[in-house]
């Protein structure tokens, strides 16, 4: 049966990992002959009541943390400035991912839009984390009365516990989750959460980016080579949350291994103060980001997908996890590949780990087994 598939994932904004996981999942499905598009709605809007409650909770949190920010609704920066920040970045989406505005700036998609598809796939990234997203949209509440196939591929809660699930959310999400035909998760903690929250047996699978191989990403870089520049060092620092600890570890690794650090993230975040300086907040091309891994002799990252692409390109790396972003995303994959020692928690960095080679022969063998079982889950449940 030829299926028309719509993939729902986190908005394809200026996040390299998010865009590449969307690209990878779509490509895997297209190679099998499916008709597939990915939703590019910039947000899955919450009902007004939930939005108001969320704003009040944010204000209370800010007061308790001493920030005293009483802005009830944030004044938006004009969209033209976001386009400046993302013009290079978004070229990858335009050229490589078939997208659709499924929600059309509405809380629910239209019936006409829903009827275009016989299958919906939810995943990956932290789609089932109430703090980060409208979990109801990612549990397909809009099509609960439609006869369509519903699959979750590598969905992520992002955290190990149900602390962000109120009793009301637990009950309402269970009704939706039990309507899925098949559910898989990206972290082993997700298996436990599916069981405790919804009494569902979920399968552990790889993040979509790991379904493709190194040669697939090298091909993307080679195809775009005329638009890329040489990396400006040999120690790739992909740090989302800059802090003194990351800088200190960077200095240690740089001095010990005689490597020059380099980054690719914008110097500043887009704010009202720097609107007229687009070079300060502009994101580079997705292929330039990939090239940064290819060129690196060592990688230091606090990003899940920074860790993933270090592994894909068989680079020595260190992970500096940010617990607020979710620790289980890192530990689950590292445990599966016996790479737990690459995770640096606190100040436990030792010089031994810098000189210890990663047995990528073993890692790649394990990865291939996991890749086959993950792809098998996907295609078996699409039949």
Secondary structure, DSSP 8 states (H G I E B T S, - for coil): ---EEEEE-S--SS-HHHHHHHHHHHHHHHHTT-EEEEE--S-----HHHHHHHHHHHHHHHHHTT-----SS-----HHHHHHHHHHHHHHHHHH--EE-SSTTSSS--HHHHTT-SEEEE-SSSTT-TTTS-TTGGGTGGGTTS--EEEEEEE--SSSSSTT--HHHHHHHHHHHTT-SEEEESSHHHHHHHHHHH----EE---GGGGS-HHHHHHHHHHTGGG----S-SEEEE-SS--HHHHHHHHHHHHHHT--EE--S-SS---TTSTT-HHHH----HHHHHHHHHH-SEEEESSHHHHHHHHHTT--EEE---GGG-SHHHHHHHHHTT-GGGB--TT---HHHHH----HHHHHHHHHHHHHHHHHHHHHTT-
